[in-house]
Amino acid sequence: MKKILSILVLLMLVLCAMPVRAEKETIIRSDKYGNIISGGTIQLNGEERDLCVVFENPEEALRNFVQKYQRVFDRIQKQFNMDSPSKKNMKEYRERILEYYWSEEYRNGKEYDPYAEANFNIFYDIYDNNAYNAWLLELYEQKEYEALELNLPYSYEREKETQDFNDLQSVSSFSVGPAISYALAYAESPNTANYPYWSGSDCANFCSQIMEAGGTSQNNTGNRNSGWWLNSTFTNWSYSWSMANSFSNYFGMAMSSTSLSALTSNVRGGSFITIDYDNDGVWEHVGFVTYKGVYNSSLGYYNSTIAQHSHNYIAQLSSSTNGWDDYDGVGRYGLIQY
């Protein structure tokens, strides 16, 4: 008996001395960092419309989030000599951290977590809504009602969950072949000779270029709040050209779903897709499908190939480079009509 006890004690000491490998993170909803409440309403065209939901206590939510990812915040703060994370510098922290998450150094390192980028996007989706609501209220005060329609939170209750995408294509002059060719040529090497390039926030600009390559004519109103356009000197453009939410709402939804399987069942080569990271009603990112792919039963979706900017790649949904499937069941996917 004593011999057995000695062996057990020795085994426990060995196990305690062994280094503990950190578990990889999983997807974490924003409400884990703080209580989420309504951001208020406005009256538009005789109807009460919701603004974006917000954290009840954004400072507390930020503290909780920073504490969860203290190591990467400390790294960025030291590397770029930044002040502690706050409302004033959170946007810069986000840009710096996502650059780090996209780097080969991180992706090939021991601390690599495939869900780190998604968790940051999901948190920031809600955290940034106070600033976003302030912009919406500014548009409201300026009576820029067309811009408001394009940028208010999307009302999913008004939309059918499924719709025949092929019927929508029959009324479009969009030419898929040239659009796919353009996307393949410039996804990884931006076309800076003919268009502006905004590193880290270029997704809608790139999709606008693809849309134009497919034969869609610009609607240049000269007003950033309306139409869809970019001037020839790259000094002015519409929000719908440069912002994912405005782009998505300007062209409209063919369908949306919280299921990646439902989205990929409806896409084809030549489809524009969009994503709302934490399903708060605002589209945060857009991409372009170059190839639908085949249904993969183990994945549960059609393994389509996506071309996008921010960051720049052409990759299948199942690729470690591609992060669209991280939001399955958490965010919302949209299929854009044109």
N, C-alpha and C positions, 0 to 999 in steps of 0.2 A: 504493500500500500504506500509506504514512504517513498519507494522508488517511483511509483506512478505519480505521486504528488510532486516529486522533484522534477520529473519530466514535464508535467503540466506547467509548473512555475517557470521552468526554463523556456518552454515554448511561448508563454505569455510575455516574458522579457524580450525574446527575439522579435515577436510580432510588434511590441510597443516600440522597439528600436528601429523597425523598418520604416523608411520614408513613406508617407501617405500621399498617394497621387490624387490631386484634386479632381473631383467629378466635373465633367463638362457641363456647362450651363444649359438650361433648357429655356424655352420661350416664357417670358414673364410679362403678364399684362400690366398696363400702367397703373391700375388701381391697387397694385401691391405696394406702391410707393406713397400713395396718398388718396384721400377721398376725392372722387370726381363729381362735379356738380354742373348744373346748367350755367352757361355763360351769358344768359339773358336772351331777349328777343327784340325784334324791330317790326314795324308795320311797313309792309311793302305791297303795293297794289291792292290795298284793302285786306291784306292777309297777314296774320302774325307769323313771322318766320324766325326760326331759332338761329342764334349765333352758336359758335363752337363750344362744346363742353370744356371745362377747365378744372385744374386742381383747386380744391377749396383753399388749400394752403400751399402755394407753389414753392415757397422757401423750404418748407418742411419736406416736400416731395423731392426737391433737388438734393437736400442733405441726405435723404435716405438713398437716393440713387447714387450719389457720389460715394457714399460709404460702401455700397455694394461693389462699386468698381473703382475703389480707392487707388489701386495700383496703377491703372492706366491714367487716371487723372493726375497722380503724382508725377508720372513719367512725362506727360505733356507739359505740365506746369514747370518742371525743371528744365526740359529741353528748350522751351520757348520763353522762359523767364516770365511767365504769366502770373497774375494775381490769383488768389483762390477762386474756385468756381462760383459764379454769381449770375444774377439776371443780366448784368451788363456784358459779361464775356462768354456766356454759355454758347452763343452762336459760333464764336471762334473755337471754343473747346470742341464743339461738335465737328467742325470742319477738320480740325487737327486730328481728333481721335479717329474719325472715319478714314482719313488718309493713312493713319497708322494701321488700322484694321485691314486696309486694302494692300498694304505693303508686303513684299516677299519676306521681309524680316519677320513680320508677325505670323504670316500664314505658314511659314516653314519652321517656326519656333516651337518650343516646348509648351508655351502658354496659349497656343492657338485654340480658340473656341469658335466653332462654326456658327454659333448663335449670337456672338457678341454684337455684331453689326445690327442684327434684327432687334435685339433687346434695346440697343441705343435708339434706333429709329422709332420703336414703339413708345418708349418713354417720351422722346422729344416731340412726337406727334401730338401729345396732350400738353406737354410743358410749354410749347410755343404758341398755344392757342390764345393766351392773353394778348400777346403782341398781334396775332392775326386778327382777333376781334377788334382791337383798337384800329387796325387798318380798315376793316369793314365799316366801322362806325364813321371813320373819316370819309369813306366813299358815300355813306348815307347822308352825312351832313352836306357833302358837295353835290348831292342829288345825281350821283353817277349810278343810276339804277341798272343799266345794262351790265356794268362791271359787277354790281352786287349779285345779279342773277347768275353770273358765271363763277362767283367765288363764295357764295353762301354754302353752308354745309348741304350736301346732297340729300334729298329726301327719298330714301329707298322705299318708303311706304307707297309712293306714287308710281312706282315702277313695277312692271311685271318681272318676276324672277327669271323667266326665260322668254326668249323671243327669237323668231327665225332670222338669223343673221344673213342668210343667203338672199332673202327677199329684199333686205335693205341694200344689198350690193347692186341689185338690178337697176337702181335709180342713180348710180354713181358712175362718173366718168374716170374714176381713179384707175390708173394703170399699174397693176401689181408688179409686173416684171421689172420695169425701170426702178421702182421703189426698192425692191429686194436687192437689185444690183447696187444701188446707192448705199443701202445699209451695210452690205457686205464689204464695200470698198472703204467706208469711213467710220465703221463702228470702233475700230481699234486705233485708227489714225485719222483724227478729226480733219475736216475739210476747211482749214483755216484760210485758204486762198479765196474762198467764196462766201464764207460765213464767219460770224464771231464764234469764239469758243470760251465758255465759262467753266473752268475746271471746278469739279465738285458739284455743280448745279446746272448741268448742260443737258439733262434728259429731254426736256420739252423742246429745247432749241434743236436737238438732233432729230426728234420725231417730226418737228415742223419741216426740217430740211427734207426728210424722207417723204413727207406728205407732198411737198412741192415737187420733188423728183418724180412722183407718181402722177403729176399733171394737175394737181389742185392749185387753182389760181389764188393769189393773195387777195384779201379784201382790205385794202389800205384806206382806212378812214382818217388817218392822221391823228387819231385819238387813242392813246394807250389803253383806254378803258373799253374799247369796242373794236370789232373786226378781228382780223388775223393777218398780221403783216410785220415785215422787217424792212426798214428803209435801206437804200443802196449804200449808204456810208456807215452802216452798223451803229448809228448814234441814237436811234430810237426804234421802238418796236412795241407791239401790243402785248398785254399780259398773256393773252392766249397763245402767243408765239413762244413765250419764255417760261411760263409757269405751268406745272403739271395739272393743277386743278382747273385753271382757266382753259388750257388746251383740251382737257377731257370733257369739260362741260360745253365748250364752244362747239365741238363736233358731236357731242351727245353719246349716250350709252345705248348700245344694242342690247346688253344684258349685264347684270352684275351678280356676284355670288360670293359667299364666304368660302366656297369650296373650289380648290384648284382643279379638281376633276371636272366640275361643271364648266369652269372657264375653258379648259383645254378641249373639252368636247365640242365647243362652239368656234374655236379659232381655226384659222387656216394660214397658210403662208401669205403674208400681206396684211395681217391683222395688227392693229394697234391695241395694246393692253395697258391697263393702269392699275394702281394699287393704293389702297388706303390702309396704312400700316396697323392702326388700332381701331378701325371701323368707327371713326368719329364723324364721318361725312365729308371729309376733305381728301381729295386724291393727292398723294405725295410724290408719286413717281410714275413715269410712263416708259414703255419699251415697245419694241416692234418684233413681230414673229416672222422669221425668215423661212421656217419650215415647221409644219405641224408635228411631225414625228408620229410614232406608232404608240398604241396604248400599251403601257407596262403594268401588268397586274400587281406586281410587287410594290410598285410606286403608287398605283392607284390613279394615274393620270396619263395623258398623252405627253410623251417626253419631247416637247417642242423646243426649238432652238430660238433663242432670244438675242437680238442685237440691241444694245443700249449704250448710253453714256451715263457717267456718274455712278459707279466707275465704268470704264469703257471695255466692252467685251462682246464676243459672239459665243454663246455657250448654251448647251442643253440645260433644261430645268434641273436635271439630276446632278449636274456638274457642281463640284465644290466652289467653282468660280461664281456660279449663279445662286442668288439667294431668294428667288421668288417663292420657292416652296416653303420657306421658313414661316410664312404668315398664313399657311393653310389652316382654316378654322379659327384664326385669331383676327386677321384683318379682313378686308373685302377686296375682291378683284373685279375689274370692270373691263368689258369689251367695247371699244369705241367704234361708233358707226361713222361712216364717211360716204 
